[in-house]
Amino acid sequence: MASTHPTDGTTVKNGRGPHDTTPGKPMSLGTHMLDKGAQMLQSLKPIKQMSQHACTFALYSQDKSRQIETHHFVTRINQDFLQCAVYDSDDASGRLIGVEYIVSDKIFDTLQPDEQKLWHSHAHEIQSGLLVHPRVPEMVAKPELENLATTYGKFWCTWQTDRGDKLPIGPPSLMLSPQDEVQCRVKPELVKKRDDKYNISTAAIRGSRTDIMGPQRLHPMADYWREHEKCHAIDVENTVMNKITMFP
């Protein structure tokens, strides 16, 4: 059984994309029928609230040389808070590799310092033209870009497909946003690959965004590596379980 993605023409065989290496049996006819029936009968309301697709890049905090193209499917909770399901591509076989939460500078200022150091700024990412809304004209996206330029994000990567992981293995990794410092600049070949895919020019886009301003002052706790030359990483350790108290 094969199906074609309604917007990009990607052929999916047995529920899997042409380059999918995820372990597991192909989807059965019964599973396809169940999925189709569920789509007709269930509301899937949270998914249907996704209203934007943004393509950008991210770096692993523990190894800035590891850089990936990311696709954020965005749900707006309100004017100050966005939540994003992050995929490694926008193809029909794209894999869910993490989640990013985005808050306004107003909300970010209310967070405790130990929480703020997990977040990154977006100003450079927007002003440099690295974050784009594929197939959406810049004029249409401009108000949202101006809003995003003053926000902060916390992005946890749960599936490191860039290193060849066929399954989401190990603890999540905290991701950084691209910056102008040498160690956080996105590799030109990654940008070119993305530009060629969407027939865009990041350099030209950058030139059209010279009037987009970031926060009046980037918060010193965001982009923690910049001031402290340290990163944050999660490790898994054994711990004692809380005992359940039984009541008569």
BELFENQUI-V772691 format. One record per residue. N is the residue number from 1. PHI is phi in whole degrees, 0 to 359 (* if undefined). D_CENTER is the distance of its C-alpha to the mean C-alpha in Angstrom with 2 decimals. Layout:
# BELFENQUI-V772691
n = (N,N)
phi = (PHI,PHI)
d_center = (D_CENTER,D_CENTER)
This chain:
# BELFENQUI-V772691
n = (1,2,3,4,5,6,7,8,9,10,11,12,13,14,15,16,17,18,19,20,21,22,23,24,25,26,27,28,29,30,31,32,33,34,35,36,37,38,39,40,41,42,43,44,45,46,47,48,49,50,51,52,53,54,55,56,57,58,59,60,61,62,63,64,65,66,67,68,69,70,71,72,73,74,75,76,77,78,79,80,81,82,83,84,85,86,87,88,89,90,91,92,93,94,95,96,97,98,99,100,101,102,103,104,105,106,107,108,109,110,111,112,113,114,115,116,117,118,119,120,121,122,123,124,125,126,127,128,129,130,131,132,133,134,135,136,137,138,139,140,141,142,143,144,145,146,147,148,149,150,151,152,153,154,155,156,157,158,159,160,161,162,163,164,165,166,167,168,169,170,171,172,173,174,175,176,177,178,179,180,181,182,183,184,185,186,187,188,189,190,191,192,193,194,195,196,197,198,199,200,201,202,203,204,205,206,207,208,209,210,211,212,213,214,215,216,217,218,219,220,221,222,223,224,225,226,227,228,229,230,231,232,233,234,235,236,237,238,239,240,241,242,243,244,245,246,247,248)
phi = (*,226,222,244,301,293,246,247,76,292,276,240,259,53,81,232,286,295,246,285,244,297,300,138,285,301,296,278,300,297,293,301,295,298,299,295,295,296,300,283,260,259,280,49,302,301,295,289,278,293,239,220,236,244,248,207,224,217,237,286,296,276,203,293,286,270,232,226,279,232,236,256,257,257,245,266,282,200,294,251,215,236,232,230,274,253,243,274,198,255,285,299,262,303,258,287,250,170,218,234,250,234,233,290,298,296,289,303,297,273,283,290,306,294,276,302,289,270,253,236,274,243,303,296,303,282,297,279,83,288,269,227,253,309,71,259,302,304,298,287,279,306,301,291,296,297,290,296,297,256,260,232,232,235,238,255,266,254,218,270,293,293,263,93,297,275,224,286,254,80,287,291,246,282,253,251,267,299,223,279,298,307,288,239,277,285,299,305,293,292,296,298,299,294,298,296,297,258,56,232,233,299,298,293,297,302,294,274,248,295,266,276,255,270,299,302,212,295,293,295,276,285,50,306,300,297,269,247,53,226,241,238,221,260,238,259,225,286,215,282,283,293,277,276,274,268,258,293)
d_center = (30.65,28.18,26.16,24.56,21.23,22.48,20.62,20.05,23.05,21.40,23.97,23.07,25.92,26.47,22.98,21.46,20.24,22.56,20.70,19.68,21.22,20.23,23.54,25.34,27.88,27.28,27.04,30.56,32.11,32.39,28.68,28.02,30.65,29.24,25.75,27.41,29.68,27.01,25.08,28.40,29.41,26.37,24.57,20.90,20.57,17.19,15.59,17.71,16.44,13.18,14.38,11.96,9.88,8.31,8.12,7.85,8.21,7.85,10.97,12.29,14.38,17.31,17.43,16.28,17.75,15.01,12.41,9.93,8.77,5.26,5.49,4.36,7.62,8.98,12.05,14.30,16.40,18.53,18.80,17.60,14.76,11.56,9.47,6.29,6.31,3.67,6.46,8.29,10.20,11.44,14.72,16.45,16.05,12.28,11.38,9.17,7.88,6.48,5.99,5.58,8.95,10.30,14.08,16.84,19.00,21.67,19.89,18.64,22.31,23.36,21.40,23.45,23.29,22.25,19.16,18.47,18.34,15.07,13.29,12.61,13.81,12.43,15.89,16.12,12.81,14.30,17.88,17.50,16.15,13.09,10.80,12.43,12.81,14.32,17.92,18.10,20.85,20.17,22.95,21.32,17.91,19.74,20.15,16.50,15.77,18.64,17.27,13.78,15.74,17.31,14.42,12.91,9.64,9.49,6.67,8.42,8.13,10.83,11.64,12.51,13.30,13.83,16.93,18.20,17.64,18.82,17.89,15.46,17.93,18.48,16.91,13.25,12.39,11.39,9.26,10.69,10.17,12.66,16.12,19.57,21.10,22.00,20.18,16.79,17.35,15.35,17.78,19.61,19.58,15.81,16.04,19.15,17.76,15.04,17.81,20.25,18.16,17.89,21.19,20.06,20.97,18.61,21.91,23.34,20.36,20.60,24.26,23.74,21.67,24.34,25.10,21.68,22.14,19.96,21.33,25.03,24.37,21.21,21.53,22.87,21.06,17.55,16.57,19.13,19.72,21.18,24.16,24.58,23.65,22.22,18.95,18.00,17.87,18.51,21.61,23.25,26.81,29.58,30.66,33.43,32.70,33.97,37.08,37.51,40.68,42.74,44.79,48.10)
